[in-house]
Amino acid sequence: MATTGSAEGASDSPALWAEVRALLPRAEEGLTLALSGEVEDCVLPLLRRARSLLYGAAGRPGAATAAALERLSDALRDYSWEKLNAGPWREVGKGWRQVYAYGCLFGALAEVAAGRPLARAVRLCDLGLLMGASVLDNVLARLVRALQPHLPRAAPRDGARAQSVRPEPPPPCAVQHEELIPHLRCPSLEHFRDNYLVPQRPVVLEGVMDHWPCMKKWSVDYFCQVAGCRTVPVELGARYTDEEWSQQLMTVSDFISQYIMDEIPELKEDISIPDYCCLGEGEEDDITINAWFGPGGTVSPLHQDPQQNFLAQVLGRKYIRLYSPQDSENLYPHESQILHNTSQVDVEDPDLVKFPNFTKAAFQSCILMPGQILFIPVKYWHYVRSLELSFSVSFWWS
Ligand SMILES: O=C(O)CCC(=O)C(=O)O
């Protein structure tokens, strides 16, 4: 139930504090502050001090306690931020990421305790989720979930009505002189396994996602309403191989308003894991679900991934080309470790002087329409260009 009092959703309510406080262990000893990696000794007293401030207050902490908690949060976040940015990400110790998550947690709690608008508390939780490592049974995810209903829902964009009726998708544009990826309507599990999964052949699946709520609900206005205040990583640039490509953290609203005109549970409730994933060997929890949201013209350069992929198209159309892993040599992968899964060739405008063997590589293509799911076998090279504003969901499974 929303108890918001300001445009940004105020937290000035004892009931909200009680709800938030209930997410933490009851007793101070329960909040062990255990870290799964070494950190410098000077950090532990700060963590312990923040914990005792939280548990020292009988009810909602007063203004002075909230301010002290905020200062400790700033110190913990500043210090661990340095460590997070000191070298390659894979070398950052988990302990430092947990310290950052604790810093964000204490900061978000200080915001709620101080009765301030909740947007900053939500931002701190998102930063902790993105850059930190899980603490206290993923308390940041639980906290953001508790705060979100108290935020006001963003109004639809200027002059736009929330779209309840989705526009008819534009007719498919023809892919000429190209070998088309076969299309199939709801094949049985056995048929899919024997003819596509086992021989590792791509296929576009139709009718499989018709019943997913996202097919009726998702629109740009819906994203603004449900997730407008959430912070997500955004890739800036037409393609990640470009020099000027970069990543930035920003809110969904800012992204949508700046660029169209990243772990959001409400949107996940509107999709289903395709039944075909049960043919894999991994557990359902091991499936990685990613959302791909971007304006027309966004390109994912030709690359390969180490898992099977179902790419489900919800909004807009995408032009997709697939090349078999057997053609890898003709696709000129980058030599650097970080980009070795990405081709150097600009697929739709290849430099054949530099990459003469590229013409030897055979490919299949399709225009993926809303409601269709493309099966991309393990390590199949894929190139994707959005033909208009597009939202897709990928499921990486093994
Ligand atoms: O849709 C896209 O732009 C890229 C999708 C992709 O690369 C993937 O699902 O692995």
PDBQT file of the ligand as one rigid body, heavy atoms in Angstrom, charges set to zero:
ROOT
HETATM    1  O1  LIG A 401      19.438  -8.419 -29.053  1.00  0.00    +0.000 OA
HETATM    2  C1  LIG A 401      20.606  -8.031 -29.049  1.00  0.00    +0.000 C 
HETATM    3  O2  LIG A 401      20.944  -6.902 -29.412  1.00  0.00    +0.000 OA
HETATM    4  C2  LIG A 401      21.711  -8.947 -28.634  1.00  0.00    +0.000 C 
HETATM    5  C3  LIG A 401      21.254 -10.249 -28.068  1.00  0.00    +0.000 C 
HETATM    6  C4  LIG A 401      22.417 -11.105 -27.728  1.00  0.00    +0.000 C 
HETATM    7  O3  LIG A 401      23.525 -10.880 -28.116  1.00  0.00    +0.000 OA
HETATM    8  C5  LIG A 401      22.205 -12.283 -26.894  1.00  0.00    +0.000 C 
HETATM    9  O4  LIG A 401      21.075 -12.554 -26.492  1.00  0.00    +0.000 OA
HETATM   10  O5  LIG A 401      23.208 -12.985 -26.624  1.00  0.00    +0.000 OA
ENDROOT
TORSDOF 0
